[in-house]
């Protein structure tokens, strides 16, 4: 009964973030590295279950329009005529 309890996270995103940071900080010890990798895998699976099943709707189409030159706009190279 002396083993500490695992920390409780508010959201699956916080759990995934903590697992990713622990994976990045894992030492070269094979056992610790394997535990960190397994923890990250499980956190990613838990986060994927909470993700919405439907993808985000596409953004509304906005056609690109060329800006018309206004008379008050400065020329880039004064004195040179525009080429046809």
N, C-alpha and C positions, 0 to 999 in steps of 0.2 A: 504493500500500500504506500510505499514511499516514492513511487514514480509520479512525476508531475503530470497533470492533465494537459492535453493538447489545447492550445489557445482556441478560443471561440471567435470566429470571424463574423463580421456583420453581414458581409455579402460574399458570394462566390468570386467576385472580382478581387476582393481583398485577399481571399485565400489563394487565388492564382498568382497574384502579385507577390505575396510572401513566399510562395513555393518557388517562383522564378528567381527571386533574390537569393534564397537559400541554395538553389541549384548553381547559381553563378558564384556563390561564395564557398561552395563545397571544396574540401581539401582533396589532395591526391589519393587519399585512402579509398580503396575500391569499395569497401562496405558503406562508408559515408556517402560516397558519390552515387552508389546504386540506390540508397535510401532517398537521397535528394531527387534523383531522376524519377523514381517511382512516385514520390510525393507530388512532383510537378505533373506527371501524367494523370494522376488521379484528380488533381485540382483542375486540370484542363478539361477532363471529362465531365466533372461536376459543373464547370462553367458552361460548357457546351449544352448541357441539358437545360440550363436556364435561359439560353439565348432564344430569341423569338424564332418560331418556325418559319415565318414568312420573311423574305428579304425586304429590305427597305424599298419603298416605291421609287421609281425613277424620278429624277428631277424634271420639272416641266421644261419643255423645249423652248429655248430662247434663240431665235435666229440672230446671226451676227449681221450687223449693219455697219457699212463703212461710214465713217464720219465725213460729213461734207465740210470742205474747207470754208472757213468763215473769212470774211475780209479782214478781220482783225488779227488773224494768225500770222506769225512771223515766218519768213522763209528760212529754210535751213542754211542755204548758201546764197546770200544776196548777190544779185547781179548775174546769176546763171539761169538761163531759161530752162524750163522743164522739157525733157525729151519726150517726143511723141510715143 
